[in-house]
């Protein structure tokens, strides 16, 4: 949300607005906002899927992908 506010606020500057709306820079601007949106939306989608799985009595995706049950703790160690 802060990025959207900062992006909108920066568009109020006339010089910045001229630079960012040039045809060469428009794809870069779209890319920046798209990456920000996907960065925020990706984990949210996974959270909704995990909530649905837990409501059905299934394990979260992370436990299902690793092959471990939810009651087993992972042990992390460094190689010798």
N, C-alpha and C positions, 0 to 999 in steps of 0.2 A: 504494500500500500504506500509505503514511503517513496518507493521509486516512481509510482504513478503521480504522487503529489509533487515530487521533485521535477519530474518530466513536464507536468502541466505548468508548474511555476516557472520553469526555465523558458517555456514558450512565450512568457510575457515579455521577455527581453527581445527587442526588435532585431538586434544584430544576430543573436543566437537563432532566432526564428528564420532569418534570411539564410543562414548557413545550413540549418537542418532541413529546410524545405527545398533546397536545390535538388534537381533531379538525380544527381550523382549520389547524394547522401540519403535519399528517402529509403532505399533498401537497407542501409545500415541501421537507420532508425527503427524500421520495422523489425529487423533482426534483434536488436537490443530489447525491445519491448516483448517480443515473442519468447526469447530466452528467459526473461524475467517471469513471464506468465507461466511457462512450462516448469520453471524451477519451483514455483509456488504450487502449481496444480498437481504435479507428479506425486508428491507424498500424500496429498489430500485424497487422491483417488485410491491409493493403496490403503489409507486409513479406513475409508468407507468399505472397501472390500473386506478388510480384516474385521470390522465391526459386524458385517453381515455373517461372516464365517463363525465368529464367536457366538452370535445370537443363535446360530443353528447348532451350536455345540461342537464345532470343528476347531481345529488348531489354526492359529494365524498363518499367513503365507510363509513367513520366515521359518517357522518350525516345520512346515510341510516340505519346504524346499531343501532344508538341511537334512531331512530324514530323521530328526530327533523329535521325541515327544515333548509336549509342553512342560512336563514335570521334571525333565532331566536338565540339569544345569550344564552349560558348556564350560569346558576347561581350556583356557588359553595358556600356551607355554611357548617359550622360545627354544629354538634348536640349540643343542649343546655345541 
